Amino acid sequence: MKDLVELDYTKAHSFVEKNSRIGFFWDGWDIVKWTENENGFTQKNGMFRNNKWGHSMKIPMTNSGTWKVLSKYV
C-alpha cells in the first residue's frame, strides 16, 4: 500500500493552497487532484476544467475529519 499522510483541517487547507498550481482544489469537503489529459472525456473520472479535459482523483474527508493524501504530494 502506498504511503499516506493524514491532514487535519488546517493542514489540508494549507496543502490545497500550496499545491493549487499542480491541480489540487476543493470540491465541497473533498480535495480533488486534476491532471490534464485529452482522453479525459472517455474516462470514468474525467472532468472538464479550465476549458480542457483531464482526469480527477477525489480525496474524501474521513469519518474522523481528516484527509489522507499520498505522501508524494506532501
C-alpha positions, 0 to 999 in steps of 0.5 A: 500500500502506498504511503499516506499522510493524514491532514487535519483541517488546517493542514489540508487547507494549507496543502490545497493552497500550496499545491493549487498550481499542480491541480489540487482544489476543493470540491465541497469537503473533498480535495480533488487532484486534476491532471490534464489529459485529452482522453479525459472525456472517455474516462470514468473520472474525467472532468472538464476544467479550465476549458480542457479535459483531464482526469480527477482523483477525489480525496474524501474527508474521513469519518474522523475529519481528516484527509489522507493524501499520498505522501508524494504530494506532501 
